[in-house]
Amino acid sequence: MKRFLVIAAVSALLFSAAAAAQNRPATNGGNYDVFNPITKYIRLGDAEKLSAWFSDNLEITVFSVTNDTSKNQAKQILKSFFDSYAPRAFNIEHTAGRDASKYALGALKAGGETFQVTIFVSRQGTSYLIQQIKIEKR
């Protein structure tokens, strides 16, 4: 009986760790590119899933209007942008940075226009989170 309880407890811990990992993106090790999932969610115009990559507080700029916002406010700003400018394509054109912080420049085709998107991420624990995102017309 004791062995069963130990196995059940270990299973519960592993399950909860796996669930927690799904809620916050892990980025440890290997050739992992943090910008792959971010690119995917911008391309889809999915502000909800993209917001999983937001820091608790971040800077967001859309059309030269800059806001220091909470994660939830930034999600609403991007949702409004994607509602007005439905993405057709998004490609990262340049990335750079060091281990603790990185940035990417990309081209977003949305709503019949082309935008330059700049994304800054920094490592927080085992995850990279977006600290700043900027969307400007080209």
C-alpha positions in Angstrom: 0.0 0.0 0.0 2.9 2.4 0.9 4.5 1.7 -2.5 1.2 2.6 -4.3 1.0 5.9 -2.4 4.6 6.8 -3.3 4.0 6.0 -6.9 0.7 8.0 -6.9 2.5 11.0 -5.3 5.4 10.9 -7.8 2.9 10.6 -10.7 1.0 13.6 -9.4 4.2 15.7 -9.1 5.2 14.8 -12.6 1.8 15.6 -14.0 1.7 19.0 -12.2 5.2 19.8 -13.5 4.2 18.9 -17.0 1.1 21.1 -16.7 3.1 24.0 -15.4 5.5 23.7 -18.3 2.6 24.0 -20.7 1.5 27.3 -19.1 4.9 29.0 -19.4 7.2 28.4 -22.3 10.4 26.6 -21.4 13.6 27.5 -23.3 16.3 25.5 -21.7 19.0 23.8 -23.7 19.9 23.0 -27.3 19.1 24.9 -30.4 15.7 26.1 -29.2 14.7 29.3 -31.0 12.3 31.4 -28.8 11.1 33.3 -31.9 9.6 30.2 -33.6 6.4 30.0 -31.5 6.3 33.8 -31.3 6.4 34.0 -35.1 3.7 31.4 -35.3 1.3 33.3 -33.1 1.9 36.6 -34.8 1.3 34.9 -38.2 -2.0 33.5 -36.9 -3.0 36.8 -35.2 -3.5 34.9 -31.9 -3.0 37.5 -29.2 -4.2 35.0 -26.5 -1.4 32.4 -27.2 1.1 35.1 -27.9 0.5 36.6 -24.5 1.9 33.4 -22.9 5.2 34.8 -24.0 4.7 38.3 -22.4 6.5 39.4 -19.3 4.2 40.5 -16.5 4.9 44.1 -17.5 6.1 45.1 -21.0 6.3 47.9 -23.4 4.1 47.8 -26.5 4.3 50.3 -29.3 1.7 50.4 -32.1 1.8 53.2 -34.7 4.3 55.2 -32.6 2.0 55.1 -29.5 4.0 53.5 -26.7 2.4 52.0 -23.5 4.0 50.4 -20.5 1.4 47.8 -19.8 0.4 44.7 -17.9 0.4 41.4 -19.7 -3.4 41.5 -20.0 -3.5 45.1 -21.3 -0.8 44.2 -24.0 -2.9 41.2 -25.0 -5.9 43.5 -25.5 -3.9 46.0 -27.6 -2.6 43.3 -29.9 -6.0 41.7 -30.2 -7.4 45.1 -31.3 -4.6 45.4 -33.8 -5.1 41.9 -35.2 -8.9 42.6 -35.4 -8.1 45.7 -37.5 -5.2 44.2 -39.5 -5.7 40.5 -40.0 -2.2 38.9 -40.5 -1.5 37.3 -43.9 2.2 36.6 -43.4 4.9 37.2 -40.8 8.6 36.4 -41.3 11.6 37.1 -39.1 14.2 38.9 -41.1 17.0 39.4 -38.5 17.8 38.1 -35.0 20.6 39.0 -32.6 21.4 39.0 -29.0 23.2 37.2 -26.3 22.2 34.4 -23.9 20.2 36.5 -21.5 18.5 38.8 -24.1 17.6 38.7 -27.8 15.8 40.7 -30.3 14.1 40.0 -33.7 13.1 42.2 -36.6 10.3 40.9 -38.8 7.9 41.9 -41.6 4.2 41.5 -41.0 1.8 41.7 -43.9 -1.6 42.5 -42.5 -4.7 44.3 -43.7 -3.2 45.1 -47.1 -0.2 46.8 -45.5 3.3 45.9 -44.4 4.6 46.5 -40.9 8.0 46.2 -39.2 7.8 44.3 -36.0 10.6 44.5 -33.4 10.5 42.1 -30.5 12.9 42.1 -27.5 12.9 39.1 -25.1 15.0 38.4 -22.0 15.5 35.3 -20.0 13.5 35.1 -16.7 14.4 31.8 -15.0 14.2 29.1 -17.6 12.0 31.1 -20.0 12.5 33.9 -22.5 9.7 36.4 -22.2 8.8 39.4 -24.4 9.8 42.7 -22.7 9.0 44.9 -25.7 7.1 44.6 -28.9 6.9 47.4 -31.5 4.7 47.5 -34.6 5.2 50.3 -37.1 4.2 50.9 -40.7 7.0 50.4 -43.3 
